[in-house]
Amino acid sequence: MNKYAASILLSFCATTAGAASNWTIVADLDLREAIHSYDKAIALEPSHALAHFQKGEALKELQQWAPALASYDKSIRLDKTHAASHLGRAQSLLALQQWDAAQSSYNQASALQPEDAHMHHAHGKALAQLKKWDAALVSYNRAIGLKSDEAYMFFDRGQALQALRKWDEAIESFNQAIAINPQDALSLHARGRSLLEKKSPQAALDSFDKAIEIKPAFAQAHNDRGVALQLLKKQDMALLSFEKAIALDPHLALAHLHRGRLLKEMQQFESALHSLQQATQLAPQNAQAHMEHGGALMASYKAMAANPDEWLAKRPTDGMPRFGRPTQLALQPFIRTQYSGQRPSYFAPTSTFD
């Protein structure tokens, strides 16, 4: 074990010794105490590169990115060949959204340790965050070429291929991850999504089912299972899957969107509008959610126009506003006039509201 690895191991042991009870609080205290110890070491020996590096590592764990960056910079000034310091610097820069500088540091780290699979993988993750998918794929391939027994590397490679819309290659990468770890629910779910893109809903459903069997509370898998079932024309089962996803994660906007779209297809417009409005509230920047909400409103309008009396009879009659809109109850005189040729009656008799 080299001196850097030994130092990292000793630091890890020191900072996690008391983490058995109330891990978060104890770990935080350990990290802060570790920083205090490194500061003492630096005060005694300012040119101790490893002390600056380890302080940076502790600050990084506390997500104190700017101080961590300063520590890594000091370590690098003292030892330019320490790849882990360049990697820590890159990760801190990435968190601070200094993309170009982060990329430069990742390149330096990879150049210093060209045979380190984990270094190339970390570089790929950084490139993926920048949505530089082709470059990320190159780094993932290098990592896998050096170490081909890590499921997570194949999973990340598959995600990059998905972003590049290379569905067959993505599926193969997820299959390799699953072959290494058959309990990899994330890869099973991701494979299912690629199969959906290939218009293979039954195969996708099988993959989602396996993911859910391993991880029953996997809300996204339940949501995508619903999509597969809807494509297979199994509407009732699809609805149950969307509702399960929402029960598991009420903030999952896509589940509300998909539930609303299905309910619109089933001509259950009030329920559809409720789900789609929730989707727009949870994801106000999602154009598709607003499009689907508008589509449901138009579909509801057309149903009303085609047969206003039947439509009114099916609507709730409690007189309460629905989803920020006037109820059909308040609009009833206007609707009957518009679609039955009657003269407007803005002062409708009380019986109209009963």
N, C-alpha and C positions, 0 to 999 in steps of 0.2 A: 504494500500500500504506500503510495507516495505521500509527501508531507501535506499536500493540499487535501487529499482524500481523508487522511487521518484527522486533520484539523476540522474538516466538515463533520466527520463522524463524532468527534468529541463534542462539537458544538451542538449537534443534534441530540446527543444523549443528555447534555446539560440542560437544554431548553425544553425537553419533554419529560424529564424525570418525575415531575409532580402532576402530570396531566391525567391521572387516573380518575380523579373526581372533579366534576365541573371543568371539563377540558378547556372550554373557550377562555374562561377567566384566568385559570392557572397558566395556560399557554401564553396568554397576553402578558401576564406578570413575568413569566420566565423570559420571554423575548426582551422585555424592557430591562430586566436585570442583566441579561446577556449583553445588551448594548452598553450598559454601565460598565461591565467588566471589560469589554473591548475598548471603551474609552480610556480606562485605566492603563490597559496594555499600550495603547497608542501614546498616552502621555509619557509613559516610561520609555517607549521606543517608537518615535514618530515614523520611522522608515519601515515599520513592520507591515508589509503589503497584505499579508494574510489577515491581520487584525482589521484593516480597512475593508477587506473583502467580506469577512464574516459579519462585520457591523452592517454592511450593505445588505447581506442576506437577511439579517434579522429585521432591518427596516423594511425590506421588501415584503416579508411575511406580514408585517403590520400595515402594509399598503401605504407606507410613507415614501412615495415615489421620488420626490425631489431630494430629500436627505439620502435616500438609498443611492440615487444617481451620483451624488457628490462623493459618497464613500467608494463606489466602484471606480470613479474617475481617479481618486487618490491611489487606489490599489493599482490601477493600470499605469499611472505615472511611475510607480515604483517597480512594476513588473509587467512590461508590455506583452509578455508571452503567456500570461495567465488567462486561458480561454474562458474559464468560468466567470471571471470578472467582466469580460466582454459580453458574455451571454446575459449576466445580470444587468449590465448597463443597457443592453438592447431591450430587455423586458421592461425596465423602468422607463425608457424612452417611449416605448410603445404605449404604456399606460398613460404617459403624459402627452400622447398624440403627436409626438415628434417623429413622424413616419420615416423621413429620409435618413435621419441620424440613426434611428433604430435599425434600419436596413443595413447601414454601413457597419454597425457593431456586430450584427448577425454574420455578415460576410467575414469579418475579422475572426470571430469565434470559430466559424466553420473552417477557415483557412488554417488556423492554429491546430485544429484537431480534425483533419479530413476523414479519419477513420472512426469517428465517434458518431454512431447512428443517432443517438439521442440529440446531439447538437444539430444534425441535419433536420431531424423531425421538428425540433423547436423552431428552426428557421422556417420550415414549411408552415407551421402554425401561425407564425408572425405574418408571412406572406398571405395566408388565407384570411387573416383579419383585415388585411388591406385589399382583399378581393383580387389579388394577383394570382389567379387560379393556375395558370400555366406554369408560372415560376414555383408556386407551392407544390405542384405535382412533381416537378423536377427534384425538389428537396425531399419529398416523401419517397420517391423512387430510390434516391441515394440512400436514405435511411433504411429502407426495406432491403436494398441490395447488401447492406452491411449486417442487418439483423432482421431475419425473416420469420421470427417466432413471436412477435408482439402483435396481438390482435388490434390494439388501439391504433397502430400505424396503418394497418390496412383499412380500418374504419375511417381515419382522417383522409387517407388517399381516396377512398370511395366518395367522401363528401366533396372533395375537389372535383372529381369526375362528374358527380351530379351537377355541380355548379356549371361545368362545361357542357352539360347535357349529353354526356357520353354514357348512356344508360347501361348498355351491355357491359362496358368496362367497369362501371360502378358496381353493378350486381356481382361481377366476378371478384372485385376487391372485397365486398361485404361477405361473399361466400368464403373467401380465404380467412377473414376475421372469424367467422362462425366456425370454420374447421378447426381453428386454434382454440377457440373458446365457445363451445356450443351453448353456453348460458349467456352469451352476449346479446342482451335484449336490444341494445341500441343498434347493433348491426342488423339484427332481424327486422327491426322497425324500418331502418334506412333502406334495406333491400326491398321491403314491401313498397316503399314510396317510389323507388325506381321502377318496380314492376307496374305500379299504377300509371306511371308516365309512358310505359310501353303498351298500355291498354291491355294489361293482363290482370284483371281484377281478382280472379279466383286464386291465382298464384300469390298475389299481393295479400289477399285475405288470409291464406294459410300462413304467410310470414308474420302478419300482425297477430294472429291467434297464438303463434309460438312465443312471440314477444310478450304478450299479455299473460300467458301461462307462467312465464318466468318472473314477470314484474306486473302483478295484477293492478297496481295503482298507476300504471303508465297512461296518463290522460291522453297524450298525443297519439299513442297507438290505438286507443279506443276511438278517437276522432277519425283517424285514417281508416280504421276498420269500417266505420260508418260510411265513408266515401266509397270503399270497395263494395260494400253491400248495396249502396244506392245504385252503383253502376251495374250490379247484378240484378237490379229491379226488385230487391228485397227491402221495400220501403219501411215496413214496420220494424224489422230488425235493425236497419240503419238508424232509425229514429232512436231506438233504445241505446245504440252505441254512442250517438252524439250526446244523449242525455247522461249517460254514464261518464263521458269525458267531462261534461260540465259539472257534474256532481263532484268529480275528483279535483277539478281545477276550474272554479267559477270565472276565473280571469282569462281563460283560454279563448281568445276572440274568434279563432278559426272554428271552434266547435259551435259557438253561437251562430256564426255565419253559415256553416254547413247545415245546422238544424233549421235555420230560417229558410234557406234555399230549398230544403226538402219539404218543409211545411207549405211553402208557396207552391211547389210542384203538386202537393196533395190538396191544394186549394183551401188550406186552413190559414186564411190570410191574417186574422187577428194574431194568432200564435206566431205566425211567420214574422209579422211586423215587430212583435215584442222581441224575438230573438235577434232580428237584424238591427233593431235599434240598440240593443245591448252590444252587438258587434261593433257598431259605429262609435259607441261611447268608449269601448275598450281599446279600439284601434282607430282613432280619429284620422290618422294619416293613411289609412288603407282605402284606396280608391274603390277597390272591388266591393268592400262592405257597403259603401255609399251607393254604388251601382245596384247592388242586390236589394238594398232598402228601397231605392227608387223603383226598381222593377216590381217589388211586392206591392207598393202603393199603386202603381199603374194597373197591376193585375186585379187588385181589390176594386179599383175604380171601374174597370171593365166589367167585372162580375156584377157590381152594383148597377151599372148602366144597362146591362142585359136584362136584369130582372130585379128591379128595386124592391118590390114587395117581398119576394122570397129572401133577398139579401138582408133586408131589415129584420125579418122574422128570425134570422139565424144569429144576428148580432146581439151582444150583451145589452141588457135593458136596465142596468142599475143606475144610469144617469151619471156615472163617474167618468172623468176624462180618461182616454186611452192613449198612453205613451206620448203625452204632450200634444195630442190633437183633440179637436172637438169631437164628442161622441156622435154616433149616428142619431142619438136621441135628440140632441140639440139641433141637428141638421135635418131632422125628419121632415118638417114642413117644406124646407127647401128642396130636399131630394125628391119628395113626391111631386112637387111642382115641376122640377126639371125633367123628370122622366115619365110623368103621366099626363102632362098637358094641363094641369090644374093651375088656377090663378094663385100667385104667391099669397101666403097668409103668415105674416111675420108675428102676428098675435094669435097663435094657435090656441084652441081651447085646451083646458087642463087635461082633458082625456087623451090628447095626443102624447102627453108625457107620462101617462100611467103605464 
